[in-house]
């Protein structure tokens, strides 16, 4: 039985439990039970569940830091797209990963290094610092939103498709609405291709709207 715990230990335990119980079941009481302590012991470290989720999201980012730093930065497009793929891969590795990560406030400074490197690459390509920040924020929010939808279709990492997203059932239910049926195939069919198509559109839009004239566009 654990007698002393720290914030990192609680966050690691929460991440381990996430695939088992999901965000809704991830309570301080459940984590305390896993650690072999009483729930009040956790309140020394976290006032509420939101503070816990902030620390869990921070731990997720710590685990992303090395692969984010290894992303191909030969062009700003590759830097943004590659970073988005890293974030997506990590979020898909945890049940409700996008819901946990989105809307949280990262603690500490562990995230600053990868963000600084990315910003330098984008600014060096001709973006203003504010435009570079907007570019990353746009790509990041697209990625989190897309993964949130993906995790509705496949709630458990590597698991089966939720029957509610069965394309044949959906087509039967929407008989007489061929364009709506086709849209569903696009939305919920090949999720990998869908992500890449959307990412390409987002990056192209960033180039068209945020890159000042004379910046490094697509060659």
Short mmCIF file of the C-alpha atoms (twelve columns), coordinates in Angstrom:
data_MODEL
# 
_entry.id   MODEL 
# 
loop_
_atom_site.group_PDB 
_atom_site.id 
_atom_site.type_symbol 
_atom_site.label_atom_id 
_atom_site.label_alt_id 
_atom_site.label_comp_id 
_atom_site.label_asym_id 
_atom_site.label_seq_id 
_atom_site.Cartn_x 
_atom_site.Cartn_y 
_atom_site.Cartn_z 
_atom_site.pdbx_PDB_model_num 
ATOM 1   C CA . UNK A 1   0.000   0.000  0.000   1 
ATOM 2   C CA . UNK A 2   1.332   3.421  -0.931  1 
ATOM 3   C CA . UNK A 3   2.114   5.680  2.019   1 
ATOM 4   C CA . UNK A 4   3.501   8.735  0.233   1 
ATOM 5   C CA . UNK A 5   2.409   10.022 -3.149  1 
ATOM 6   C CA . UNK A 6   3.310   12.986 -5.324  1 
ATOM 7   C CA . UNK A 7   1.649   14.799 -8.232  1 
ATOM 8   C CA . UNK A 8   3.577   12.882 -10.876 1 
ATOM 9   C CA . UNK A 9   2.569   9.544  -9.381  1 
ATOM 10  C CA . UNK A 10  -1.091  10.570 -9.331  1 
ATOM 11  C CA . UNK A 11  -0.953  11.773 -12.964 1 
ATOM 12  C CA . UNK A 12  0.743   8.574  -14.133 1 
ATOM 13  C CA . UNK A 13  -1.864  6.475  -12.334 1 
ATOM 14  C CA . UNK A 14  -4.652  8.525  -13.886 1 
ATOM 15  C CA . UNK A 15  -3.222  7.964  -17.363 1 
ATOM 16  C CA . UNK A 16  -2.973  4.242  -16.728 1 
ATOM 17  C CA . UNK A 17  -6.591  4.118  -15.595 1 
ATOM 18  C CA . UNK A 18  -7.891  6.261  -18.442 1 
ATOM 19  C CA . UNK A 19  -8.099  3.421  -20.965 1 
ATOM 20  C CA . UNK A 20  -9.900  1.297  -18.414 1 
ATOM 21  C CA . UNK A 21  -12.533 3.701  -17.099 1 
ATOM 22  C CA . UNK A 22  -12.595 6.646  -19.527 1 
ATOM 23  C CA . UNK A 23  -12.837 10.304 -18.571 1 
ATOM 24  C CA . UNK A 24  -16.188 9.973  -16.850 1 
ATOM 25  C CA . UNK A 25  -14.960 7.190  -14.584 1 
ATOM 26  C CA . UNK A 26  -11.652 8.860  -13.809 1 
ATOM 27  C CA . UNK A 27  -12.436 10.157 -10.333 1 
ATOM 28  C CA . UNK A 28  -10.138 11.110 -7.491  1 
ATOM 29  C CA . UNK A 29  -11.727 8.332  -5.459  1 
ATOM 30  C CA . UNK A 30  -10.936 5.750  -8.158  1 
ATOM 31  C CA . UNK A 31  -7.346  6.932  -8.451  1 
ATOM 32  C CA . UNK A 32  -6.920  6.885  -4.672  1 
ATOM 33  C CA . UNK A 33  -8.132  3.299  -4.581  1 
ATOM 34  C CA . UNK A 34  -5.598  2.356  -7.251  1 
ATOM 35  C CA . UNK A 35  -2.831  4.009  -5.236  1 
ATOM 36  C CA . UNK A 36  -3.928  2.380  -1.999  1 
ATOM 37  C CA . UNK A 37  -4.681  5.622  -0.187  1 
ATOM 38  C CA . UNK A 38  -7.771  7.447  1.012   1 
ATOM 39  C CA . UNK A 39  -9.274  10.019 -1.374  1 
ATOM 40  C CA . UNK A 40  -8.510  12.992 0.957   1 
ATOM 41  C CA . UNK A 41  -4.804  12.288 0.480   1 
ATOM 42  C CA . UNK A 42  -5.110  13.425 -3.137  1 
ATOM 43  C CA . UNK A 43  -6.551  16.776 -2.123  1 
ATOM 44  C CA . UNK A 44  -3.130  17.763 -0.797  1 
ATOM 45  C CA . UNK A 45  -2.095  17.837 -4.467  1 
ATOM 46  C CA . UNK A 46  -5.282  18.624 -6.403  1 
ATOM 47  C CA . UNK A 47  -8.206  20.734 -5.234  1 
ATOM 48  C CA . UNK A 48  -10.566 19.207 -7.786  1 
ATOM 49  C CA . UNK A 49  -10.778 17.027 -10.876 1 
ATOM 50  C CA . UNK A 50  -9.929  19.897 -13.225 1 
ATOM 51  C CA . UNK A 51  -6.581  20.429 -11.513 1 
ATOM 52  C CA . UNK A 52  -5.940  16.716 -11.874 1 
ATOM 53  C CA . UNK A 53  -6.776  16.840 -15.594 1 
ATOM 54  C CA . UNK A 54  -4.428  19.798 -16.034 1 
ATOM 55  C CA . UNK A 55  -1.611  17.669 -14.602 1 
ATOM 56  C CA . UNK A 56  -2.606  14.630 -16.673 1 
ATOM 57  C CA . UNK A 57  -2.584  16.715 -19.865 1 
ATOM 58  C CA . UNK A 58  0.820   18.086 -18.884 1 
ATOM 59  C CA . UNK A 59  2.138   14.556 -18.448 1 
ATOM 60  C CA . UNK A 60  0.768   13.684 -21.881 1 
ATOM 61  C CA . UNK A 61  2.627   16.639 -23.367 1 
ATOM 62  C CA . UNK A 62  5.832   15.618 -21.590 1 
ATOM 63  C CA . UNK A 63  5.573   12.279 -23.351 1 
ATOM 64  C CA . UNK A 64  5.052   14.041 -26.683 1 
ATOM 65  C CA . UNK A 65  8.007   16.385 -26.244 1 
ATOM 66  C CA . UNK A 66  10.723  14.147 -27.692 1 
ATOM 67  C CA . UNK A 67  8.823   13.080 -30.851 1 
ATOM 68  C CA . UNK A 68  7.676   16.671 -31.366 1 
ATOM 69  C CA . UNK A 69  11.299  17.807 -31.292 1 
ATOM 70  C CA . UNK A 70  12.160  15.105 -33.852 1 
ATOM 71  C CA . UNK A 71  9.574   16.285 -36.410 1 
ATOM 72  C CA . UNK A 72  10.900  17.183 -39.868 1 
ATOM 73  C CA . UNK A 73  11.341  20.960 -39.788 1 
ATOM 74  C CA . UNK A 74  12.844  21.399 -43.241 1 
ATOM 75  C CA . UNK A 75  9.744   23.436 -44.163 1 
ATOM 76  C CA . UNK A 76  7.147   25.155 -42.023 1 
ATOM 77  C CA . UNK A 77  4.464   23.013 -43.678 1 
ATOM 78  C CA . UNK A 78  6.190   19.792 -42.632 1 
ATOM 79  C CA . UNK A 79  6.790   21.194 -39.175 1 
ATOM 80  C CA . UNK A 80  3.106   21.972 -38.626 1 
ATOM 81  C CA . UNK A 81  1.772   18.823 -40.258 1 
ATOM 82  C CA . UNK A 82  4.287   16.557 -38.555 1 
ATOM 83  C CA . UNK A 83  3.545   18.081 -35.163 1 
ATOM 84  C CA . UNK A 84  -0.177  17.563 -35.734 1 
ATOM 85  C CA . UNK A 85  0.436   13.894 -36.530 1 
ATOM 86  C CA . UNK A 86  2.423   13.442 -33.317 1 
ATOM 87  C CA . UNK A 87  -0.340  15.025 -31.238 1 
ATOM 88  C CA . UNK A 88  -3.000  12.923 -32.955 1 
ATOM 89  C CA . UNK A 89  -1.074  9.687  -32.445 1 
ATOM 90  C CA . UNK A 90  -0.612  10.363 -28.742 1 
ATOM 91  C CA . UNK A 91  -4.199  11.408 -28.132 1 
ATOM 92  C CA . UNK A 92  -5.496  8.312  -29.922 1 
ATOM 93  C CA . UNK A 93  -3.402  6.212  -27.553 1 
ATOM 94  C CA . UNK A 94  -5.627  7.134  -24.609 1 
ATOM 95  C CA . UNK A 95  -9.338  6.651  -24.198 1 
ATOM 96  C CA . UNK A 96  -10.972 10.108 -24.303 1 
ATOM 97  C CA . UNK A 97  -7.490  11.491 -24.925 1 
ATOM 98  C CA . UNK A 98  -8.722  14.528 -26.864 1 
ATOM 99  C CA . UNK A 99  -11.310 15.399 -24.223 1 
ATOM 100 C CA . UNK A 100 -8.670  15.169 -21.507 1 
ATOM 101 C CA . UNK A 101 -6.139  17.262 -23.427 1 
ATOM 102 C CA . UNK A 102 -8.487  19.924 -24.796 1 
ATOM 103 C CA . UNK A 103 -9.347  22.865 -22.588 1 
ATOM 104 C CA . UNK A 104 -6.733  22.111 -19.947 1 
ATOM 105 C CA . UNK A 105 -4.075  24.461 -18.604 1 
ATOM 106 C CA . UNK A 106 -0.628  22.950 -18.823 1 
ATOM 107 C CA . UNK A 107 1.417   23.214 -15.646 1 
ATOM 108 C CA . UNK A 108 5.138   23.858 -15.401 1 
ATOM 109 C CA . UNK A 109 7.300   24.674 -18.431 1 
ATOM 110 C CA . UNK A 110 7.890   21.291 -20.046 1 
ATOM 111 C CA . UNK A 111 5.808   22.254 -23.070 1 
ATOM 112 C CA . UNK A 112 7.712   25.484 -23.742 1 
ATOM 113 C CA . UNK A 113 10.749  23.930 -25.473 1 
ATOM 114 C CA . UNK A 114 8.877   22.101 -28.279 1 
ATOM 115 C CA . UNK A 115 6.579   25.091 -28.816 1 
ATOM 116 C CA . UNK A 116 9.573   27.449 -28.972 1 
ATOM 117 C CA . UNK A 117 11.306  25.257 -31.566 1 
ATOM 118 C CA . UNK A 118 8.171   25.094 -33.687 1 
ATOM 119 C CA . UNK A 119 7.596   28.831 -33.490 1 
ATOM 120 C CA . UNK A 120 11.191  29.515 -34.551 1 
ATOM 121 C CA . UNK A 121 10.757  27.338 -37.629 1 
ATOM 122 C CA . UNK A 122 7.520   29.052 -38.641 1 
ATOM 123 C CA . UNK A 123 8.812   32.586 -37.978 1 
ATOM 124 C CA . UNK A 124 11.986  31.813 -39.960 1 
ATOM 125 C CA . UNK A 125 9.750   31.029 -42.948 1 
ATOM 126 C CA . UNK A 126 8.410   34.587 -42.959 1 
ATOM 127 C CA . UNK A 127 5.461   34.510 -40.572 1 
ATOM 128 C CA . UNK A 128 5.134   37.194 -37.943 1 
ATOM 129 C CA . UNK A 129 5.236   35.794 -34.390 1 
ATOM 130 C CA . UNK A 130 1.501   36.414 -33.987 1 
ATOM 131 C CA . UNK A 131 0.724   34.714 -37.304 1 
ATOM 132 C CA . UNK A 132 2.968   31.784 -36.368 1 
ATOM 133 C CA . UNK A 133 1.104   31.392 -33.088 1 
ATOM 134 C CA . UNK A 134 -2.234  31.544 -34.882 1 
ATOM 135 C CA . UNK A 135 -1.016  28.938 -37.387 1 
ATOM 136 C CA . UNK A 136 -0.092  26.433 -34.666 1 
ATOM 137 C CA . UNK A 137 -3.228  27.122 -32.648 1 
ATOM 138 C CA . UNK A 138 -5.356  26.505 -35.743 1 
ATOM 139 C CA . UNK A 139 -3.627  23.239 -36.606 1 
ATOM 140 C CA . UNK A 140 -3.731  22.088 -32.991 1 
ATOM 141 C CA . UNK A 141 -7.432  22.777 -32.524 1 
ATOM 142 C CA . UNK A 142 -8.210  21.042 -35.824 1 
ATOM 143 C CA . UNK A 143 -6.263  18.019 -34.609 1 
ATOM 144 C CA . UNK A 144 -7.952  17.858 -31.208 1 
ATOM 145 C CA . UNK A 145 -11.405 18.292 -32.741 1 
ATOM 146 C CA . UNK A 146 -10.755 15.589 -35.314 1 
ATOM 147 C CA . UNK A 147 -9.453  13.152 -32.709 1 
ATOM 148 C CA . UNK A 148 -12.476 13.826 -30.523 1 
ATOM 149 C CA . UNK A 149 -14.694 12.709 -33.415 1 
ATOM 150 C CA . UNK A 150 -12.440 9.707  -34.075 1 
ATOM 151 C CA . UNK A 151 -12.739 8.658  -30.466 1 
ATOM 152 C CA . UNK A 152 -16.515 8.747  -30.742 1 
ATOM 153 C CA . UNK A 153 -16.254 6.243  -33.600 1 
ATOM 154 C CA . UNK A 154 -13.632 4.080  -31.836 1 
ATOM 155 C CA . UNK A 155 -14.038 4.802  -28.089 1 
ATOM 156 C CA . UNK A 156 -11.337 2.363  -26.952 1 
ATOM 157 C CA . UNK A 157 -7.856  2.667  -28.505 1 
ATOM 158 C CA . UNK A 158 -7.475  -0.091 -31.072 1 
ATOM 159 C CA . UNK A 159 -11.007 -1.262 -30.347 1 
ATOM 160 C CA . UNK A 160 -14.064 -1.903 -32.467 1 
ATOM 161 C CA . UNK A 161 -16.179 0.736  -34.157 1 
ATOM 162 C CA . UNK A 162 -19.123 1.938  -32.069 1 
ATOM 163 C CA . UNK A 163 -22.267 0.383  -33.629 1 
ATOM 164 C CA . UNK A 164 -23.816 3.858  -33.726 1 
ATOM 165 C CA . UNK A 165 -21.299 4.671  -36.467 1 
ATOM 166 C CA . UNK A 166 -21.952 1.593  -38.605 1 
ATOM 167 C CA . UNK A 167 -22.067 2.999  -42.135 1 
ATOM 168 C CA . UNK A 168 -24.522 0.438  -43.515 1 
ATOM 169 C CA . UNK A 169 -26.993 1.058  -40.714 1 
ATOM 170 C CA . UNK A 170 -26.634 4.763  -41.226 1 
ATOM 171 C CA . UNK A 171 -27.297 4.408  -44.952 1 
ATOM 172 C CA . UNK A 172 -30.427 2.372  -44.284 1 
ATOM 173 C CA . UNK A 173 -31.664 4.965  -41.820 1 
ATOM 174 C CA . UNK A 174 -31.039 7.801  -44.286 1 
ATOM 175 C CA . UNK A 175 -32.512 6.112  -47.355 1 
ATOM 176 C CA . UNK A 176 -33.606 8.765  -49.832 1 
ATOM 177 C CA . UNK A 177 -30.845 11.195 -48.820 1 
ATOM 178 C CA . UNK A 178 -27.900 10.117 -50.974 1 
ATOM 179 C CA . UNK A 179 -25.728 13.157 -50.308 1 
ATOM 180 C CA . UNK A 180 -26.158 12.794 -46.548 1 
ATOM 181 C CA . UNK A 181 -25.208 9.126  -46.851 1 
ATOM 182 C CA . UNK A 182 -22.123 10.021 -48.884 1 
ATOM 183 C CA . UNK A 183 -21.185 12.663 -46.318 1 
ATOM 184 C CA . UNK A 184 -21.301 10.052 -43.560 1 
ATOM 185 C CA . UNK A 185 -18.929 7.803  -45.490 1 
ATOM 186 C CA . UNK A 186 -16.559 10.763 -45.785 1 
ATOM 187 C CA . UNK A 187 -16.936 11.704 -42.121 1 
ATOM 188 C CA . UNK A 188 -16.728 8.280  -40.510 1 
ATOM 189 C CA . UNK A 189 -15.203 5.935  -43.091 1 
ATOM 190 C CA . UNK A 190 -11.448 6.153  -43.681 1 
ATOM 191 C CA . UNK A 191 -10.482 8.261  -40.672 1 
ATOM 192 C CA . UNK A 192 -6.768  8.275  -41.488 1 
ATOM 193 C CA . UNK A 193 -7.308  9.652  -44.984 1 
ATOM 194 C CA . UNK A 194 -9.860  12.089 -43.659 1 
ATOM 195 C CA . UNK A 195 -7.398  13.505 -41.167 1 
ATOM 196 C CA . UNK A 196 -4.697  13.943 -43.802 1 
ATOM 197 C CA . UNK A 197 -7.090  15.598 -46.270 1 
ATOM 198 C CA . UNK A 198 -8.288  18.020 -43.629 1 
ATOM 199 C CA . UNK A 199 -4.761  18.740 -42.426 1 
ATOM 200 C CA . UNK A 200 -3.677  19.550 -45.975 1 
ATOM 201 C CA . UNK A 201 -6.618  21.945 -46.329 1 
ATOM 202 C CA . UNK A 202 -5.800  23.653 -43.019 1 
ATOM 203 C CA . UNK A 203 -2.125  24.127 -43.889 1 
ATOM 204 C CA . UNK A 204 -3.037  25.459 -47.348 1 
ATOM 205 C CA . UNK A 205 -5.477  27.869 -45.732 1 
ATOM 206 C CA . UNK A 206 -2.792  29.064 -43.321 1 
ATOM 207 C CA . UNK A 207 -0.491  29.770 -46.244 1 
ATOM 208 C CA . UNK A 208 -3.224  31.659 -48.084 1 
ATOM 209 C CA . UNK A 209 -4.324  33.798 -45.147 1 
ATOM 210 C CA . UNK A 210 -1.482  34.134 -42.619 1 
ATOM 211 C CA . UNK A 211 1.794   34.003 -44.568 1 
ATOM 212 C CA . UNK A 212 2.914   37.526 -45.559 1 
ATOM 213 C CA . UNK A 213 3.895   38.140 -49.208 1 
ATOM 214 C CA . UNK A 214 7.411   36.946 -49.837 1 
ATOM 215 C CA . UNK A 215 7.225   34.193 -47.218 1 
ATOM 216 C CA . UNK A 216 8.216   30.584 -47.879 1 
ATOM 217 C CA . UNK A 217 5.195   29.060 -49.592 1 
ATOM 218 C CA . UNK A 218 4.824   25.643 -51.191 1 
ATOM 219 C CA . UNK A 219 7.605   25.016 -53.670 1 
# 
